[in-house]
Amino acid sequence: MKSRGQALRDYVLRRFLLMIPTFIGITFFTFLLCQFVPGGQIDQLRLQLAGAGGPGAGGGARVQLVIPDDQLQLLKEYYGFDKPIPVAYGLWLKKTVQLDLGKSFRYNEPVSTVIADRLPVSIYYGLITAFFVYAICIPLGILKAIKHRTFIDNATSVLVFIGYAVPGFALGAVMVNLLAVQFPIFPLGGFQSQGAAALPLGQKVLDIVWHSILPLIAYLVGSFAVQTMLVKNSLMENMSADYVRTALAKGLTWKRAVFVHALRNSLIPIATSIGGLLGIFLTGSFLIERVFNIQGLGLLGFEAIQTRDFPVVMGILVISSVALMIGNLVSDLAVALVDPRVRFE
């Protein structure tokens, strides 16, 4: 019989092997979709030429400039649109495995460089949001479970349900209008002020914090409500379980029965959502980023879809899909850490 360590090792190995066909399936169908979506780079060039002719010599008619067939073929070869889809996908996959994500149509730079410029901002907001979500929702959920149907529970439930009902981007738009336009307390948006790079380190940190307050509130409002109710409901269910009543009957103190035995089992649903944080770190919310003009990966992906910048779309897909698969594995391992009943056989 395998030990728990060997079973864990084999399980992780199987999951990593399963990630390979999953990754290929996700990227292939997205790659296929990008090939058939109208308005690609060549179509945009055609539209630009069609609108660049200007008025004709007589009668005000417009001259329609077209791309000759030989130049059109060269453009297709340049952008990689001249090959069959399986061949094109195979070449793209080969480059991706070599950490070459291609070149952006819009920025005319390597996709890895474009993403790397936006990644620190997304990671910053992801980490801060995750820290405050768990630092607030776990204690508050425990308090609401212990003080169920009291004034504290009822009062906090109002805030929780309001937070659940109001979308983060809508709240962000209201806060910008009130606290940045009507009453200019906070900046309109951005990650830092112009010229902040020349400030001393302490002032630079304060400037980033000042720009982060409103976006973080918008990020927190939805996740905070969900996680708080998840902790409360899970703890209440475990507090009424037979094993807790048995522990109390055997002389265990109420405090130890709740905060040691019931609370540990109540954290299992929280552990299942830990892996999803990796996606939050990398992508965020493009709606919130758009409201606050935050140059993160979410807004970059949205703009790439709008401008048909398919190399950037595929590059963000690669990062987000890998993060999601690794996050699911981390969630499983976190559940196993919290719940000793989990087996990897």
JOSULFEN-V48042 format. One record per backbone hydrogen bond with DSSP energy under -1.0 kcal/mol. CO is the residue of the C=O (numbers start at 0). NH is the residue of the N-H. If there is no record, write none. Layout:
co->CO nh->NH
co->CO nh->NH
This chain:
co->2 nh->6
co->3 nh->7
co->4 nh->8
co->5 nh->9
co->6 nh->10
co->7 nh->11
co->8 nh->12
co->9 nh->13
co->10 nh->14
co->11 nh->15
co->12 nh->16
co->13 nh->17
co->14 nh->18
co->17 nh->21
co->18 nh->22
co->19 nh->23
co->20 nh->24
co->21 nh->25
co->22 nh->26
co->23 nh->27
co->24 nh->28
co->25 nh->29
co->26 nh->30
co->27 nh->31
co->28 nh->32
co->29 nh->33
co->30 nh->34
co->31 nh->35
co->32 nh->36
co->39 nh->43
co->40 nh->44
co->41 nh->45
co->42 nh->46
co->43 nh->47
co->44 nh->48
co->45 nh->49
co->46 nh->50
co->53 nh->62
co->57 nh->60
co->60 nh->55
co->67 nh->71
co->68 nh->72
co->69 nh->73
co->70 nh->74
co->71 nh->75
co->72 nh->76
co->73 nh->77
co->74 nh->78
co->75 nh->80
co->83 nh->87
co->84 nh->88
co->85 nh->89
co->86 nh->90
co->87 nh->91
co->88 nh->92
co->89 nh->93
co->90 nh->94
co->91 nh->95
co->92 nh->96
co->93 nh->97
co->94 nh->99
co->95 nh->98
co->101 nh->110
co->103 nh->107
co->108 nh->103
co->109 nh->113
co->110 nh->114
co->111 nh->115
co->112 nh->116
co->114 nh->118
co->117 nh->121
co->118 nh->122
co->119 nh->123
co->120 nh->124
co->121 nh->125
co->122 nh->126
co->123 nh->127
co->124 nh->128
co->125 nh->129
co->126 nh->130
co->127 nh->131
co->128 nh->132
co->129 nh->133
co->130 nh->134
co->131 nh->135
co->132 nh->136
co->133 nh->137
co->135 nh->139
co->136 nh->140
co->137 nh->141
co->138 nh->142
co->139 nh->143
co->140 nh->144
co->141 nh->145
co->142 nh->146
co->146 nh->149
co->149 nh->153
co->150 nh->154
co->151 nh->155
co->152 nh->156
co->153 nh->157
co->154 nh->158
co->155 nh->159
co->156 nh->160
co->157 nh->161
co->158 nh->162
co->159 nh->163
co->160 nh->164
co->161 nh->165
co->166 nh->170
co->167 nh->171
co->168 nh->172
co->169 nh->173
co->170 nh->174
co->171 nh->175
co->172 nh->176
co->173 nh->177
co->174 nh->178
co->175 nh->179
co->175 nh->180
co->176 nh->181
co->177 nh->182
co->178 nh->184
co->178 nh->185
co->182 nh->184
co->192 nh->195
co->194 nh->197
co->195 nh->198
co->199 nh->203
co->200 nh->204
co->201 nh->205
co->202 nh->206
co->203 nh->207
co->204 nh->208
co->205 nh->209
co->206 nh->210
co->207 nh->211
co->211 nh->215
co->212 nh->216
co->213 nh->217
co->214 nh->218
co->215 nh->219
co->216 nh->220
co->219 nh->223
co->220 nh->224
co->221 nh->225
co->222 nh->226
co->223 nh->227
co->224 nh->228
co->225 nh->229
co->226 nh->230
co->227 nh->231
co->228 nh->232
co->229 nh->233
co->230 nh->234
co->231 nh->235
co->232 nh->236
co->233 nh->237
co->234 nh->238
co->235 nh->239
co->237 nh->240
co->240 nh->244
co->241 nh->245
co->242 nh->246
co->243 nh->247
co->244 nh->248
co->245 nh->249
co->246 nh->251
co->247 nh->250
co->252 nh->256
co->253 nh->257
co->254 nh->258
co->255 nh->259
co->255 nh->260
co->256 nh->261
co->257 nh->262
co->260 nh->264
co->261 nh->265
co->262 nh->266
co->264 nh->267
co->266 nh->270
co->267 nh->271
co->269 nh->272
co->270 nh->273
co->273 nh->276
co->274 nh->277
co->275 nh->279
co->276 nh->280
co->277 nh->281
co->278 nh->282
co->284 nh->288
co->285 nh->289
co->286 nh->290
co->287 nh->291
co->288 nh->293
co->291 nh->189
co->293 nh->295
co->295 nh->299
co->296 nh->300
co->297 nh->301
co->298 nh->302
co->299 nh->303
co->300 nh->304
co->301 nh->305
co->302 nh->306
co->303 nh->308
co->307 nh->309
co->308 nh->312
co->309 nh->313
co->310 nh->314
co->311 nh->315
co->312 nh->316
co->313 nh->317
co->314 nh->318
co->315 nh->319
co->316 nh->320
co->317 nh->321
co->318 nh->322
co->319 nh->323
co->320 nh->324
co->321 nh->325
co->322 nh->326
co->323 nh->327
co->324 nh->328
co->325 nh->329
co->326 nh->330
co->327 nh->331
co->328 nh->332
co->329 nh->333
co->330 nh->334
co->331 nh->335
co->332 nh->336
co->333 nh->337
co->334 nh->338
co->338 nh->341
